[in-house]
């Protein structure tokens, strides 16, 4: 009797003008190849956060799946990062 647990990328979406990357992952439990359960988790990645000096600190995606990293690196252009930074600063006021 072999029980396995895997995490699979179910969906990657790019949303909005600031290119938020939404990631849905499924945790799959199988016994002898037969699926017993599946649970879904979602998380959202933005291109960065502001530090105390209002400089944008890039989001570290090194812990994400390689496909998620590729999508984030493709859509988080310098223009997107600048717009996101401006939005964060404006929302502080």
PyMOL commands that set and color helices and strands:
alter all, ss='L'
color gray80, all
select helices_A, chain A and resi 66-75+78-92
alter helices_A, ss='H'
color red, helices_A
select strands_A, chain A and resi 3-15+20-31+34-45+48-50+56-58
alter strands_A, ss='S'
color yellow, strands_A
deselect
rebuild
show_as cartoon
